Amino acid sequence: MSDAAHRLRKAAIERAAQGAATTPAPDRRAAFDNRDVPAAAAALIDKVARNAWKVTDEDVAAAKAAGLSEDAIFELAVTAAMGQATRQLDSALAAVDAAFAPAAKESA
């Protein structure tokens, strides 16, 4: 990944997790990490991180019924999705690096 892409990805993550928002930054960071998420959002955020394609209107309604605003649900869900995407990208890049590391050593 280019340095520019890495910087832009890092800036986007920082803004989502720590920037101005309705939801407190520690809650957004918890959603990003999918750890210690506030109880009202825990089930929804775990589903977003693990099985986003299975999220239903009922999941969102349950989070609203637990006291979350629509803005908070959106912010937490987006941050959780970014966290999962980051974990998957990092794993993929590590696998590529591991696969090509022996070839790079042999050609050196």
Sine and cosine of phi, psi and omega as CSV:
sin_phi,cos_phi,sin_psi,cos_psi,sin_omega,cos_omega
0.00,0.00,0.68,-0.74,-0.02,-1.00
-0.93,0.38,0.35,-0.94,0.05,-1.00
-0.88,0.48,-0.64,0.77,0.00,-1.00
-0.90,0.44,-0.70,0.71,0.01,-1.00
-0.89,0.45,-0.65,0.76,0.02,-1.00
-0.89,0.46,-0.71,0.71,0.02,-1.00
-0.89,0.46,-0.70,0.71,-0.02,-1.00
-0.91,0.41,-0.65,0.76,0.04,-1.00
-0.89,0.45,-0.70,0.71,0.01,-1.00
-0.89,0.46,-0.65,0.76,0.01,-1.00
-0.91,0.42,-0.65,0.76,0.02,-1.00
-0.90,0.43,-0.67,0.74,0.03,-1.00
-0.90,0.44,-0.70,0.71,-0.01,-1.00
-0.88,0.48,-0.68,0.74,-0.01,-1.00
-0.92,0.40,-0.67,0.74,-0.01,-1.00
-0.92,0.40,-0.65,0.76,-0.09,-1.00
-1.00,0.08,-0.49,0.87,-0.12,-0.99
-0.82,-0.58,-0.17,0.99,-0.06,-1.00
-0.96,0.28,-0.01,-1.00,0.01,-1.00
-0.88,0.47,0.73,-0.68,-0.03,-1.00
-0.22,-0.97,0.17,-0.99,0.08,-1.00
-0.96,0.29,-0.65,0.76,-0.08,-1.00
-0.99,0.11,0.69,-0.73,0.02,-1.00
-0.85,0.53,0.60,-0.80,-0.02,-1.00
-0.82,0.57,-0.66,0.75,0.02,-1.00
-0.88,0.47,-0.55,0.84,0.04,-1.00
-0.94,0.34,-0.63,0.77,0.04,-1.00
-0.92,0.39,-0.61,0.79,0.05,-1.00
-0.91,0.41,-0.63,0.77,0.05,-1.00
-0.88,0.47,-0.66,0.75,0.04,-1.00
-0.91,0.42,-0.66,0.75,0.04,-1.00
-0.85,0.52,-0.69,0.72,-0.02,-1.00
-0.99,0.13,-0.24,0.97,-0.13,-0.99
0.80,0.60,0.72,0.69,0.05,-1.00
-0.60,-0.80,0.66,-0.75,0.05,-1.00
0.82,0.57,0.62,0.79,0.03,-1.00
-0.96,0.29,0.65,-0.76,0.04,-1.00
-0.78,0.62,0.60,-0.80,-0.11,-0.99
-0.80,0.60,-0.63,0.78,-0.04,-1.00
-0.88,0.47,-0.42,0.91,-0.06,-1.00
-0.93,-0.37,-0.13,0.99,-0.19,-0.98
-0.83,0.55,-0.75,0.66,-0.05,-1.00
-0.90,0.43,-0.70,0.71,0.00,-1.00
-0.89,0.45,-0.73,0.69,-0.06,-1.00
-0.91,0.41,-0.64,0.77,0.04,-1.00
-0.90,0.44,-0.62,0.78,0.02,-1.00
-0.93,0.36,-0.64,0.76,0.05,-1.00
-0.87,0.50,-0.70,0.72,-0.05,-1.00
-0.95,0.31,-0.59,0.81,-0.10,-0.99
-0.99,-0.14,-0.60,0.80,-0.10,-0.99
-0.57,-0.82,0.88,0.47,-0.11,-0.99
-0.82,0.57,-0.56,0.83,-0.02,-1.00
-0.93,0.38,-0.20,0.98,0.00,-1.00
-0.99,-0.14,-0.02,1.00,0.00,-1.00
-0.92,0.39,0.74,-0.68,-0.03,-1.00
-0.87,-0.50,0.17,-0.99,0.10,-1.00
-0.86,0.52,-0.55,0.83,0.00,-1.00
-0.91,0.41,-0.58,0.81,0.05,-1.00
-0.89,0.45,-0.69,0.73,0.03,-1.00
-0.92,0.39,-0.67,0.74,0.02,-1.00
-0.88,0.47,-0.61,0.79,0.02,-1.00
-0.91,0.42,-0.63,0.77,0.04,-1.00
-0.92,0.40,-0.63,0.77,0.06,-1.00
-0.91,0.43,-0.68,0.73,0.01,-1.00
-0.90,0.44,-0.46,0.89,0.03,-1.00
-0.99,0.15,-0.02,1.00,0.11,-0.99
0.93,-0.36,0.05,1.00,0.01,-1.00
-1.00,0.09,0.61,-0.79,0.09,-1.00
-0.98,0.18,0.25,-0.97,0.05,-1.00
-0.89,0.46,-0.61,0.79,0.05,-1.00
-0.88,0.47,-0.70,0.71,0.00,-1.00
-0.89,0.45,-0.67,0.74,0.02,-1.00
-0.87,0.49,-0.72,0.69,0.02,-1.00
-0.87,0.49,-0.77,0.64,-0.04,-1.00
-0.88,0.48,-0.69,0.73,0.00,-1.00
-0.93,0.36,-0.65,0.76,0.00,-1.00
-0.91,0.41,-0.69,0.73,0.02,-1.00
-0.90,0.44,-0.69,0.72,0.00,-1.00
-0.91,0.42,-0.63,0.77,0.05,-1.00
-0.90,0.44,-0.67,0.74,0.02,-1.00
-0.90,0.44,-0.65,0.76,0.04,-1.00
-0.90,0.44,-0.63,0.77,0.02,-1.00
-0.89,0.46,-0.72,0.70,0.00,-1.00
-0.91,0.41,-0.67,0.74,0.03,-1.00
-0.88,0.48,-0.64,0.77,0.02,-1.00
-0.90,0.44,-0.70,0.71,0.02,-1.00
-0.88,0.47,-0.66,0.75,0.00,-1.00
-0.93,0.38,-0.68,0.73,0.03,-1.00
-0.90,0.44,-0.71,0.71,0.01,-1.00
-0.87,0.50,-0.65,0.76,0.03,-1.00
-0.91,0.41,-0.67,0.74,0.01,-1.00
-0.90,0.43,-0.70,0.71,0.02,-1.00
-0.90,0.43,-0.60,0.80,0.05,-1.00
-0.91,0.43,-0.63,0.78,0.02,-1.00
-0.91,0.41,-0.66,0.75,0.04,-1.00
-0.90,0.44,-0.70,0.71,0.03,-1.00
-0.86,0.50,-0.69,0.72,-0.01,-1.00
-0.91,0.42,-0.61,0.79,-0.02,-1.00
-0.93,0.37,-0.57,0.82,-0.05,-1.00
-0.99,-0.13,-0.16,0.99,0.00,-1.00
-0.87,0.50,-0.71,0.70,0.02,-1.00
-0.89,0.46,-0.62,0.79,0.01,-1.00
-0.92,0.40,-0.61,0.79,0.01,-1.00
-0.92,0.39,-0.63,0.78,0.01,-1.00
-0.92,0.38,-0.61,0.79,-0.02,-1.00
-0.93,0.38,-0.56,0.83,-0.04,-1.00
-0.99,0.11,-0.17,0.99,-0.04,-1.00
-0.99,0.13,0.00,0.00,0.00,0.00
